[in-house]
Amino acid sequence: MSNANAPTSPPSAPIHSAGARLSVMMFLQYAVWGVWLPVMANYLGAPIDKGGLGFTGAQIGWILGLAGAIGAIAAPFIAGQVADRYLNAERALALLLLLGGVVKIILATQTSYMAWMGLSILYSVLYMPTLALTNSIAFANLDDPERKFPPVRALGTIGWIVASVAFPVIWMKTDVQLVGYWPFIDGSNIENSTALIADAVMVSGILSIGYAVYCALCLPKTPPKKDIAHPLAFAKAFNLFKRLDFTILTFAALLISMIHQCYFFRTGPYLENAIGFALADVAPVMAIGQVSEILVLAVLGLFIKRLGYKWVLILGTLSYVLRYGLFAYVLNSETPSQSVVQAAMALHGFNYGCFFAGAFLYVEKIAPKDISHSAQTVFGIIILGLGPVLAGFYNQYFDRFKDASDAQQYQQFWYTQSAIALVATLILLALFRSATTEDRTGG
């Protein structure tokens, strides 16, 4: 009995430094992701003679969308039902990251569509549960989670920014190439070569393995929860669909998650091919959005207090309308304004902060306390699992414009994205009624 009670006894030194160690954890967690995702579509879609893999838009959509969807659906079972139940959370995190790092290193050397599809799905199944595990570890080891978790989580966004900017700015402006030549240095100018993006996948794998070692050696011990519910316990959270506000929010979120996912399919190539940014500058330009995300999240509580959930959510969907509309509008000019595109990137903070963060907070507000976690799981599976699958189907449609100029095909795409966001906005405006009290019915 004494051993069972040991985890609840007040630790001294380990918890004292927990905030710093957990901040490093969050930094590395999102650096592993941010180093490759912003530029991956450029690599997968670029012609083979230019160093890419020559995949179609549909194939890119399935690689990035279906893999993420399967990982999101598997995550609750792996993180919540297997990892938390049989292993310390920090050990489960280390194991998943170690295996994921190995998969990523292998993936960096592949060139066929089937290899990329299969290994991307496997990697997603290994990586997506780590997002929930890092949150669980942080909540379990911070003495005041409500106050201390936000700055710890902010280090994750900073990790994404640093990795997504540092790799192209430093590595892609060198004459060193990892993949295919180990290492290879010559005198030719390979600056901004698309082939170098494969190195981002390799770096992600190496970083993931190093991060796994850090987790095993440095994170606070977080024992498994032996009383965790049955794997399908979250099914009762589907009763929340009896609530009109939850149903409307989920439908709007499904539309937004689809166009949000397609942003990662098309933005990198758009910035390079239609707007004229150098390939090495694509990820730094996209990182403007993560900087704005930090700022918006810092004041999100004030927005919700002043405007209420309904108008915060609508502000989020309207920011998608405006951002994607600007992406399309600049293409009316023979020389699209890069400064306008950069300004539009800053709207990402409102995209994510007001809509996605706001939506998860609203679900937490209305869900009965005994199914609060399950409600977040259901909502997450729908928008992170079903949304990317729909994005894969929807993204295929735009391959029909591949014979048009870059400006024409991207203008069609971004105006369609903006229109879908407008539909989501009108749905919220007309049908969504925000709960005004702690109305936790429907469980």
C-alpha positions, 0 to 999 in steps of 0.5 A, a space after each residue: 500500500 505504501 508504494 501505491 501512495 508514493 506518487 502522491 507524496 510531495 516531491 521536492 527538488 524534481 517538481 521545483 525544476 519541473 517547469 523548466 524541464 517541461 518547457 524544454 519538452 514542449 520546445 522539442 515536441 513541436 520542433 520535431 514537427 515544425 522542421 519538416 511540415 511547412 516545406 514538405 509539400 514543396 518537396 513532394 510536389 516538385 518535379 524530379 528533375 528539380 530535386 522533388 519527388 513529382 507527386 500529384 496534388 492528390 497524392 500529397 493530400 493523401 500523404 499529409 491528410 490521411 496519415 494525420 487522420 489515422 494518427 489522430 484516431 489512433 492517438 486516444 487508444 495509444 496515449 490514453 489506453 495503452 501508454 498511460 496504462 502500462 508505462 510511465 508517461 515519460 517512458 511511453 513518450 520516449 519509446 514512441 519518439 525513438 520509434 518515430 525517429 527511426 521511421 523518419 530517418 528511413 522515410 527521408 531516403 524513400 522516393 516512391 509514393 507507396 513508401 511515403 504513404 505507408 511510412 507516413 501513416 506509421 509515423 503519424 500513429 507513433 507521433 500523434 499520441 505524443 501530443 496528448 502525452 506531453 500535455 498529460 505529463 505537464 498537467 501531472 507535474 505542474 503544481 498550478 496547471 491553470 496558471 503555469 501550463 500556458 507559458 510552458 505550452 507557448 515554448 512549443 510554438 516557439 520550438 516550431 518557429 525556431 525549427 521551421 526558420 533555422 533549418 531553411 535559413 541555415 541548412 538550405 544555404 549551405 553546400 552540404 546534403 545529407 540524404 543520398 550522400 552521407 555527407 557530400 560536399 561539392 563546389 556547385 551552388 545548390 542553394 535553395 535546392 528542393 532536394 535539400 528538403 529531404 534533409 528536413 525529414 532526416 533532421 526531424 528523425 535525428 532530433 526525435 531520437 535525441 528528444 527521446 533520450 531527453 524524455 527518458 533521462 530528464 522528465 519527471 516520473 509520471 506513473 500510469 493511471 491504473 484506473 483509466 476507463 475502458 477504451 470505448 468509454 469516450 463513446 458516451 460523449 456522443 450524447 453531446 450531439 443532443 445539444 444544438 450548439 455542440 452539433 453546429 460547432 462541430 459541423 463548422 469545425 469540420 469545414 474549418 479543419 478541412 481548409 486548415 489542413 489544405 493550407 499545409 498542402 498548398 501554401 509552400 508551393 504557392 509561396 514559391 511558385 506563385 508569389 516568388 519567395 525563395 524556397 529557403 524563405 518559405 518556412 520563415 514566412 509561414 512562421 509569421 503565423 506562429 508568432 501571431 498565434 502566441 500573441 493571440 493566445 495571450 489575450 484569448 481569455 480577454 477576448 472571450 470575456 469581452 466578446 463571448 464564445 460565439 463572436 470569438 469563434 466567428 472572429 476566427 472563421 472570418 480571419 480565414 475568409 480574409 486570409 485566404 481571400 488576400 492570398 487569392 486577391 494578390 494574384 490579380 497583379 502581375 507582380 503579387 505583393 509579398 508584403 500583403 501575403 506576409 501580413 495575411 500570414 499574421 492572421 493565422 493567430 486568429 485562425 488557430 487561437 480564436 477558432 480552434 483554441 476557442 472551440 476546445 475551450 467551449 467544449 470544455 465549458 459545456 461538457 459534463 465534468 465526468 465526460 470532459 476528457 471524452 468530449 475533447 477526444 470525440 471533438 478531436 477525432 472529428 476535426 483532426 481525424 475526419 477533417 483531414 480525410 475530407 481534405 484529401 478528397 477535396 484537395 484532389 479537385 484542384 489537380 484539374 487546374 494543373 495545366 493553368 498558370 500558377 496564378 490561375 490555379 492558386 487563385 481558384 484554390 484560395 477563393 474556394 477556401 475563403 468561400 468555405 470559411 464564409 459558409 462556416 461563418 454564416 452557419 455560426 452566425 445564424 445557428 450557433 447559440 453560445 451557452 451563457 452559464 455553466 450549462 453542462 447537460 447532455 452527458 
